[in-house]
Amino acid sequence: MKDLIVFLAKALVDKPDVVELTVTAAADHALYELKVAPDDVGKVIGRDGRTINALRTVVQHAAQKKGEKIRLELVDDRRAPAAP
């Protein structure tokens, strides 16, 4: 599943070498956190969130075929407070 998400994310962004994906296991699902360059966050989100929602739909259906449950989140570092 990780390869699918990374492949699709790299196809969407201008800086594919910055794409990172971390996986955290939870009780009933796996949490995938996608991190891209700050300039590419808008491209991954898309207009009104359509692109990220489509990406979530594709990976959730692929996971369902494997009998897994996943949750995909986009990490947006642009909103993080600046370090002192």
KAFENZI-V783624 format. One line per field, one symbol per residue. ss: DSSP state (~ for helix, > for strand, _ for the rest). phi: phi as a letter, one per 40 degrees, with the letter a starting at -180 (. if undefined). burial: + if it has 16 or more other ideal C-beta (glycine too) atoms within 10 Angstrom, else -. A space follows every 50 residues. Layout:
ss: ???
phi: ???
burial: ???
This chain:
ss: _~~~~~~~~~~~___~~~_>>>>>>____>>>>>>__~~~~~~~~_~~~~ ~~~~~~~~~~~~~~~____>>>>>>_~~~_____
phi: .cccccccccccbcbccccbbbbbcbcbabbbbcbbcdccdccccgcfgc ccccccccccccccccgbbbbbbbcbcccccccc
burial: +---++-++--++-----+-+--------+-+-++++--++--++----- ++--++--++--+------+-+-+----------
